[in-house]
Amino acid sequence: MKRYPKIEDTSVAQQLIYDRLLEDVKNESPDTLLENFHSLFIEATGYKQIEIRQALEKIVKSKSSEEQFYLFLNRCCHIFINHWQMQPNLQPAIVELIGLFKNLRSPDSVYSRASKRLRVLVKNFTQTEYYVKLQRLATVINNKKSNSNYVGNLITRYPYLYEHCLLSEDSSYEAKRVIQKIQFQNQHNFELDLSRYVTYQVRLGEVLRSKDMTQARLQKIKPATNPTLLSDRELGSALKHFIGKTEGGRTYRDLSQSFLTYSHRAPNYKSFKNNLYEYLVPSIDSRFGGHQFNNKLHKKIQNILPHSDDQKPSDFLILRTGCQLINFLVVESSRQPQHYVFVDLITNLGPTNTVGLLLKLVLLCNKLKPYLEKRFSILFAHYESFSKDGVPWLIKSLENTHVAFSVYFGKVDLSCLNQIIKIS
């Protein structure tokens, strides 16, 4: 009988399993890999390779924290995911892999103490953020319209949330590359769909205005569906708002460039903050802002980094200021998920105008976009298990943000969107 050396170190045991999985994923079919993974981690019994079983037993029996086991198991999953994602025909196996965790058996149905412990750890893993992100990834990979009414099932619709909702700080380079690839493709598809929809609306509008609604003329117009969860009227209004001229006959881009040019001539940071308030406040309806909100906003801005008031404005100060304002306007953090101000803005200004206010900030510094995306990912996670119908304000905000980001930061030519302004 072959004898295997005793594994003394947990990290060595983990690396042994990583190496085994990396070797197997290159040579075995997804069906075989899923069967072996199920035996090794889910059933915790029946896996054929003794050395790997011993390594896993060493990990399970170690005095390491459960958190370290969760990180280890998450990495094991991503070894398969990273490989399968590169081949579209193998991507369904990712959904199957994550689905294995849905049917866990009781620890009491096995005799080995190590197997019992492993089943407990795997069960606890399904209560972690690692598993939540795997489930979101399965939803994105599956990319099918779900009849489920939960907010969490909408994650596929918002590529700008992927980095924060699908990845962890310790995600590998390969995992990040996989998510970026999916993100790029889904964002690209949305922008194409949005462009087709607007082109369709423009051409249809031209026919209606010409009153030449003959069958032949109408058949030349290729129909396109609204790619958002907004109504046609809401989407048209959002596009007009984000593309058209808002304040003083200028677009959001014009306003931000004008402000940046002017702010760099500000004598000090305190003066910059005064200018920033004047830049933002026109986006706030006076009937709402005039009561209390504008005073709160002014006070918040003045209280940001007061020790820097005498310094010259810099990119760093602009970034720090923008981050703190986004915290105030949207949500502070996952530990402090209060977002009363944001709900108040949505209620009084509407989602399109509220997103426009945030867009004003993002256009001042390119590093503020991922920061705002992170705030929205916190709200998404907070309401993930809620019914879509229960938080319509959140859905409309996410949709408006997607449209705004596509208009201002998209890769596809959306010049045809300018014509939407002409549509009544």
C-alpha positions in Angstrom: 0.0 0.0 0.0 1.3 3.4 -0.9 2.2 5.6 2.1 1.6 9.3 2.1 3.7 11.7 4.1 2.0 13.3 7.0 1.0 16.9 6.3 2.0 19.1 9.2 1.2 22.6 8.0 -2.3 23.9 7.1 -0.9 26.2 4.3 0.9 23.2 2.8 -2.4 21.3 2.9 -4.3 24.1 1.2 -1.6 24.5 -1.5 -1.7 20.7 -2.2 -5.5 20.9 -2.8 -5.2 24.1 -4.9 -2.6 22.3 -7.1 -4.7 19.2 -7.4 -7.8 21.3 -8.5 -5.7 23.3 -10.9 -4.4 20.1 -12.5 -7.8 18.5 -12.7 -9.6 21.5 -14.2 -7.2 21.4 -17.2 -7.7 17.7 -17.8 -11.1 16.6 -16.5 -14.6 17.3 -17.8 -16.9 19.6 -15.9 -19.1 16.6 -15.0 -16.2 14.7 -13.4 -15.0 17.9 -11.6 -18.4 18.6 -10.2 -18.8 15.0 -9.0 -15.4 15.1 -7.3 -16.1 18.5 -5.7 -19.4 17.1 -4.4 -17.7 14.1 -2.9 -14.8 16.1 -1.4 -16.6 19.2 0.0 -20.4 18.6 0.0 -20.8 14.9 0.9 -17.5 15.0 2.8 -17.0 11.3 2.0 -16.2 9.1 -1.0 -13.5 11.2 -2.6 -10.9 8.7 -4.0 -7.6 10.5 -3.7 -6.3 9.7 -0.2 -3.6 12.4 -0.1 -6.2 15.1 -0.9 -8.6 13.7 1.7 -5.9 13.8 4.3 -4.9 17.4 3.4 -8.6 18.5 3.7 -8.8 16.7 7.0 -5.8 18.6 8.2 -7.4 21.9 7.3 -10.7 20.9 9.0 -9.0 19.8 12.2 -6.7 22.8 12.4 -7.0 25.6 14.9 -7.3 28.1 12.1 -10.4 30.4 12.2 -13.5 29.5 10.3 -12.9 32.7 8.3 -9.7 31.1 6.9 -11.6 28.0 5.9 -14.3 30.1 4.1 -11.5 31.9 2.2 -9.9 28.6 1.3 -13.2 27.1 0.0 -14.0 30.3 -1.9 -10.7 30.0 -3.7 -11.3 26.4 -4.5 -14.6 27.4 -6.2 -12.9 30.1 -8.2 -10.2 27.8 -9.5 -13.0 26.1 -11.5 -14.9 29.3 -12.2 -11.9 31.1 -13.6 -11.1 28.3 -16.0 -14.7 27.6 -17.1 -15.5 31.3 -17.7 -12.9 31.4 -20.5 -14.9 29.0 -22.5 -18.6 29.9 -23.1 -19.7 26.3 -23.6 -18.4 25.5 -20.1 -20.0 28.5 -18.3 -23.2 26.5 -17.4 -20.9 24.4 -15.1 -20.3 27.5 -13.0 -24.0 27.7 -12.2 -24.1 23.9 -11.4 -21.0 24.3 -9.1 -22.6 27.0 -7.0 -25.9 25.1 -7.0 -24.2 22.2 -5.2 -24.3 24.2 -2.0 -28.1 24.3 -2.1 -28.6 20.7 -1.0 -26.5 20.1 2.0 -26.9 17.0 4.1 -27.0 16.8 7.9 -23.6 16.3 9.6 -25.2 13.5 11.7 -25.5 11.2 8.6 -21.7 10.6 8.6 -19.6 8.9 11.3 -16.2 10.5 10.9 -15.6 13.5 13.1 -13.7 15.3 10.4 -16.6 14.7 7.9 -19.1 16.0 10.5 -16.9 19.1 11.0 -16.5 19.7 7.3 -20.2 19.6 6.7 -20.7 22.1 9.5 -18.1 24.4 8.0 -19.6 24.1 4.5 -23.1 24.9 5.9 -21.7 27.9 7.7 -19.9 29.0 4.5 -23.4 29.4 2.8 -24.1 32.1 5.4 -21.1 34.2 4.4 -20.5 37.1 2.0 -18.3 34.8 -0.1 -21.3 32.6 -0.9 -23.6 35.5 -1.4 -21.2 36.8 -4.1 -21.0 33.3 -5.7 -24.8 33.3 -5.9 -24.8 36.7 -7.6 -22.2 35.4 -10.0 -24.4 32.4 -10.8 -27.2 34.8 -11.6 -25.0 36.9 -13.9 -23.5 33.8 -15.6 -27.0 32.3 -16.1 -28.1 35.6 -17.6 -31.7 34.5 -17.9 -34.8 36.6 -17.2 -36.0 35.4 -13.9 -39.6 35.4 -12.8 -38.4 36.0 -9.2 -39.6 39.2 -7.7 -36.4 39.7 -5.6 -34.1 42.7 -6.0 -31.1 40.3 -5.9 -32.1 38.7 -9.2 -31.6 42.0 -11.0 -27.8 42.0 -10.5 -27.2 41.1 -14.1 -28.8 44.4 -15.2 -26.2 46.5 -13.5 -22.6 45.9 -14.7 -21.4 48.9 -12.8 -22.1 46.9 -9.5 -20.2 43.8 -10.5 -16.8 44.8 -9.1 -18.2 45.4 -5.7 -21.0 42.8 -5.6 -19.1 39.9 -7.1 -15.5 40.4 -6.0 -13.8 40.6 -2.6 -10.7 42.5 -1.6 -8.8 39.2 -1.6 -10.1 38.0 -5.0 -7.4 36.7 -7.3 -6.2 38.5 -10.4 -7.8 35.7 -12.5 -11.2 36.2 -10.7 -11.0 40.0 -11.3 -10.2 39.4 -15.0 -13.2 37.1 -15.4 -15.6 39.6 -13.8 -14.2 42.5 -15.9 -14.7 40.5 -19.0 -18.4 39.8 -18.1 -18.8 43.4 -17.0 -17.5 44.7 -20.3 -19.7 42.4 -22.4 -22.9 43.1 -20.5 -22.3 46.8 -20.5 -21.5 46.8 -24.2 -24.7 44.8 -24.9 -26.8 47.3 -22.9 -25.4 50.3 -24.7 -26.1 48.6 -28.1 -29.7 47.8 -27.0 -30.1 51.4 -25.7 -28.8 52.8 -29.0 -31.1 50.6 -31.1 -34.1 51.5 -28.9 -33.4 55.3 -29.3 -32.9 55.0 -33.0 -36.2 53.2 -33.3 -38.0 55.9 -31.2 -36.4 58.7 -33.3 -37.4 57.1 -36.6 -40.9 56.3 -35.3 -41.3 59.9 -34.1 -40.3 61.1 -37.6 -42.9 59.0 -39.2 -45.6 60.2 -36.8 -44.7 63.8 -37.4 -44.7 63.3 -41.2 -48.1 61.6 -40.9 -46.9 59.2 -43.5 -47.9 56.1 -41.6 -48.1 53.7 -44.6 -47.5 50.0 -44.0 -44.4 50.1 -46.2 -42.9 53.1 -44.3 -43.6 51.4 -40.9 -42.1 48.1 -42.0 -38.8 49.8 -42.7 -38.4 50.7 -39.1 -36.8 47.8 -37.2 -38.6 47.5 -33.8 -36.4 47.6 -30.6 -37.5 47.1 -27.0 -36.8 49.3 -24.1 -33.7 47.7 -22.4 -34.4 49.2 -19.0 -37.0 48.7 -16.3 -38.2 52.3 -16.7 -41.3 53.0 -18.7 -40.8 54.5 -22.2 -41.8 57.9 -20.9 -39.4 57.6 -17.9 -36.5 56.5 -20.1 -37.2 59.3 -22.6 -37.3 61.8 -19.8 -34.0 60.5 -18.3 -32.2 60.6 -21.7 -33.4 64.2 -22.3 -32.2 65.1 -18.9 -28.8 63.6 -19.1 -28.0 64.5 -22.6 -29.8 67.8 -23.0 -29.2 71.2 -21.5 -30.3 71.5 -17.9 -29.1 74.7 -16.3 -28.5 77.9 -18.2 -28.6 76.1 -21.5 -25.7 73.9 -20.6 -25.2 70.1 -20.3 -23.9 68.4 -17.2 -20.5 68.0 -18.9 -20.5 71.8 -19.7 -21.4 72.6 -16.1 -18.7 70.4 -14.6 -15.9 71.7 -17.0 -16.9 75.3 -16.2 -16.8 74.7 -12.5 -13.4 72.9 -12.6 -11.9 75.8 -14.6 -13.3 78.3 -12.2 -12.5 76.3 -9.0 -8.8 76.0 -9.9 -8.6 79.8 -9.6 -10.2 79.7 -6.2 -7.8 81.4 -3.6 -8.3 78.6 -1.0 -10.2 75.4 -0.2 -12.8 77.3 1.8 -13.7 79.4 -1.2 -13.8 76.2 -3.3 -16.4 74.7 -1.0 -18.5 77.8 -1.3 -18.3 77.5 -5.0 -19.2 73.8 -4.8 -22.3 74.5 -2.9 -23.4 77.1 -5.6 -22.6 74.5 -8.3 -24.8 71.8 -6.7 -27.7 73.8 -5.4 -29.4 74.6 -8.7 -30.1 70.9 -9.1 -32.2 70.9 -6.0 -35.8 72.1 -6.3 -36.2 75.3 -4.3 -39.5 74.0 -2.8 -37.6 71.2 -1.2 -34.2 72.7 -0.7 -35.6 76.0 0.7 -37.0 74.3 3.7 -34.1 72.6 5.4 -32.1 70.5 2.9 -30.0 73.3 1.4 -28.9 74.5 4.8 -27.9 70.9 5.7 -26.0 70.6 2.5 -24.2 73.9 3.0 -23.3 72.9 6.6 -22.1 69.5 5.5 -19.8 71.0 2.8 -18.4 73.6 5.2 -17.6 70.9 7.8 -15.5 68.8 5.3 -11.8 69.0 6.1 -12.0 72.4 7.9 -8.3 72.2 8.7 -7.5 72.5 5.0 -9.6 75.7 4.4 -6.5 77.9 3.8 -4.9 75.4 1.4 -5.0 75.7 -2.4 -7.7 73.4 -3.9 -6.1 70.2 -5.2 -7.2 67.0 -7.0 -6.8 65.2 -3.6 -9.0 67.7 -1.8 -11.6 67.5 -4.6 -11.7 63.7 -4.3 -12.0 63.7 -0.5 -14.7 66.3 -0.7 -16.6 64.3 -3.3 -16.4 61.1 -1.3 -17.7 62.6 1.8 -20.6 64.3 0.0 -21.5 61.0 -1.7 -21.6 59.4 1.7 -23.9 62.1 2.9 -26.2 62.0 -0.2 -26.3 58.2 -0.7 -25.1 56.0 2.2 -22.2 56.1 4.6 -21.0 52.4 4.6 -22.2 48.8 4.9 -21.7 49.2 8.7 -23.8 52.3 8.8 -26.3 51.8 6.0 -28.6 54.6 6.9 -29.8 56.4 3.7 -32.5 58.7 4.8 -31.1 61.6 2.9 -31.0 59.6 -0.4 -34.7 58.5 0.1 -35.6 62.0 0.9 -34.0 63.3 -2.3 -35.7 60.6 -4.4 -39.0 61.4 -2.9 -38.8 65.1 -3.5 -36.6 65.4 -6.6 -37.3 62.1 -8.3 -34.7 59.5 -9.3 -33.6 61.2 -12.5 -32.9 64.6 -10.9 -31.2 62.9 -7.9 -28.9 60.9 -10.1 -28.2 64.1 -12.0 -27.1 65.7 -8.8 -24.7 62.8 -8.1 -23.5 62.9 -11.7 -22.4 66.5 -11.1 -20.1 65.3 -8.5 -18.8 62.3 -10.4 -17.9 64.5 -13.4 -15.5 66.5 -11.2 -13.2 63.6 -10.6 -12.9 60.3 -12.5 -12.1 58.4 -9.2 -15.5 59.4 -7.8 -17.4 57.1 -10.3 -16.2 53.8 -8.7 -16.8 55.4 -5.3 -20.4 56.1 -6.2 -20.7 52.6 -7.6 -19.6 51.2 -4.3 -22.3 53.2 -2.4 -25.0 51.8 -4.8 -23.6 48.3 -4.2 -24.2 48.8 -0.5 -27.8 49.7 -1.1 -28.2 46.8 -3.5 -26.9 44.4 -0.9 -29.0 45.9 1.8 -32.2 45.4 -0.2 -31.1 42.2 -2.0 -33.8 40.0 -0.4 -36.6 42.6 -0.8 -39.3 42.4 -3.3 -38.8 44.6 -6.4 -42.2 46.1 -5.8 -41.2 47.0 -2.3 -38.4 49.4 -3.3 -39.4 51.0 -6.6 -37.3 54.1 -5.7 -34.1 51.9 -5.6 -34.8 50.2 -8.9 -35.5 53.5 -10.6 -32.3 54.9 -9.1 -30.2 52.0 -10.4 -31.8 52.2 -13.8 -31.2 56.0 -14.1 -27.6 55.6 -13.0 -27.1 52.9 -15.6 -28.4 55.2 -18.3 -26.4 58.2 -17.0 -23.2 56.2 -16.9 -23.8 54.8 -20.4 -24.3 58.3 -21.8 -21.2 59.8 -20.1 -18.8 56.9 -19.8 -20.0 54.4 -22.4 -17.7 52.9 -25.0 -20.3 52.6 -27.8 -21.2 55.6 -30.0 -24.4 57.0 -28.6 -24.4 60.2 -30.7 -27.9 59.2 -32.0 -29.2 59.8 -28.5 -29.0 63.6 -29.1 -32.1 63.2 -31.3 -34.2 62.0 -28.4 -34.4 65.6 -27.2 -36.5 66.3 -30.3 -39.0 63.6 -29.4 -42.0 65.0 -27.6 
